[in-house]
Amino acid sequence: MKTLNPYLASIDTLVTESAGTKKDSYIHPQLKNLGAVSLVLIREAIAPVVFRNSEEEITDIDIQKLNDVYVRAVPNKFKYPERGRGLQILRALGVGGRFPQNKTVIGAKQNPSEAFDLNTLVFGDSAMKGKVVLPVRAAVNYSDGLSLLPKDQCVDESFHISAMEDGTLFDAEEKKNSSNLFTRHFIKPNTLMLQVLSTRGKVLPEMGLKHLLLSVGIAGSYGGQTSVTGSNIRTHVVGLYADKFEKAISSPYELLTQLSEEEDVDLTSVDGVRDAMHPILSSDHKLAIEGKEVEQWQQQLVDAFNQEGSELEQEYKASAPKVGELFDQWFN
């Protein structure tokens, strides 16, 4: 993974100083440099998944190049639970996660580092300090998650009745029969979805990439009504791809379009899709690391995290004050 260093930031040089117009100088995050890294993922539904907005139907999008409608999981459907998992990782090691997700508070006499941490650097956050908003842009951007098959082939629905606790349809309060009937739309198990997590500008340090891989994890509960099915998404890595400049192929819309032009690709097979995608992505990037190699590294990170006093734990503890210094120097 050291081969990715030319495209990542250094944990030791997260801040820099520039000449000011109203004072001699000011401190800010290190200026962006050329370098883009894309983590291409396949999200496999292993139980019914519900991705919707206010309407009951699963969200979708019409892709004109493919002349069909596909399931569209907006970025936060995956980012929110993984950002939460990142907070749990920092809490377990005692190096961050001091506030609930989306409830970050910085007191008037507190330093930003008392609230912002490595999770903030990776996933972004904002908080009020007095009358000033302290915004931190995420170092990692989540794309939409797109189904590999058209929506009509991977979505189904079921009919449900909200019965009383006694198991009947009699409403004891209204003294009449209940009419609490509803339809649940869901993404069927074995559906594959494509998503790209990307960082650009050399703002993500290697420790941030390790934290991202741990936060993405191997499986988890995603979407609405997750208490119904529990773990419903398994994540597979297609690969890690890096270059000085961003490439159009790092968009899942473009990648899905090119994949559709390949012959004899089984869009229900994880290995088949990975074998088809990797050459497409490799040919357009200077550095390409195959998914199974990334997954081995990810499993090593998980094993190290579960081992008390591991080298990974020491890296987390050594990185915490450096990340904290970034926010204190930047905002104070």
ABEGO torsion letter per residue (X at the ends): XAAAAAABBBAABABBBBBBAABABBBBBBBBBBEBBBBBBBBBBABBBBBBBABABBBBBBBAAAGBBBBBBBAAAAAAAAAAAAAAAAAAAGAEGABBBGABBBBAABBAAAABBAAAAAAEBBBBBEABBBBBBBABBBBBBBBABBAAAABBBBBBBBBBAAGBABBAAAGBBBABBBBBBBBBBGBBBBBBBBBBGGABBAAAAAAAAAAAEABEBBEBGAAAAEBABBBBBAEBBBBABBBAAABAAAAAAAAAABBGBBAABAAAAAAAAAAAAAAABABBBBAAAAAAAAAAAAAAAABBGBAAAAAAAAAAAAAAAAAAAAAX
